[in-house]
Amino acid sequence: MNLNNYYNGIKMIDTHMHADSRSSEDFEKMYLAGIDTAITCSFYPYKIDNESVLLNHLNRILEYDTKRAGEYGLDLKVALGIHPANTIENTEIIYEHLYEWIENNQIVAIGEIGLEDLTDSEITIFKKQLDIADETNSKVIIHTPRKNKEKVLKEILEILPQHLDEHLAVIDHINPDVVGDAINTDCMLGLTVQPQKMEKEDAIAILDEYGFDKFLLNSDISNKPSDPLSVPKTIRELHRLGYDKEDIEKISHKNAQSFFNI
């Protein structure tokens, strides 16, 4: 039974997760809690030796995890790309498949991409994927790291407008320490509510200060400590605190629907 009525009929979209790292039981929990749609992104948590391993990872997300989630009612959309932690030497086959997936409308964004340690290879791959997005008019989901977030975000914000219209980008894992650095861009900003990243109270404080129009909400559930219900918990807290339903709907699903055309 879907518990949408339990959540006052508010549709919910988790805009960033890693389905390949999660159990089928998590998909069921998310659906029963009122999450209708989620976007799963690429990220392989172990060292990748070659492009074949990475391509297998990306195809597994696209062809297998979407079916797994669908069996439990969760409509899983897909973003694919080369995560900065998964830099490889031979990238051309991945770029070729990106063009194919975009042309066939199999992905809603290139992602997650971005920077982690500011290596030359990371920067080169990041720029190339931004150029592909620019060429194909695709959205991108941009990762910002846990460590050195301010320094890395500064580099991202310098590179991004040189390669892609900021309206096509969401910068993810924004927290209270860096939101002021990104708020005046034309990017959407992702708020990740997850253990060891940001509590729902911090996300709500950001919304209080900057409004609801520029933000997306996600759990980023992965192989690390995660809460598959952090999105509905945050939405329920906004409702409990008496926030306007129109504002709640922006962060729960409407901003995501508009940005990703889903």
Secondary structure, DSSP 4 states (H G I P E B T S, - for coil): ---GGGGTT--EEEEEE-GGGS-HHHHHHHHHTTEEEEEE----SS---SHHHHHHHHHHIIIIIHHHHHTTT-EEEEEE---GGG--S--HHHHHHHHHHHHTT--SEEEEEE-SS--HHHHHHHHHHHHHHHHHT--EEEE--STTHHHHHHHHHHHHHHHS-GGGEEEEEE-TTTHHHHTTSSSEEEEE-BTTTB-HHHHHHHHHHH-STTEEEE---SSSS--TTHHHHHHHHHHHTT--HHHHHIIIIIHHHHHHT-
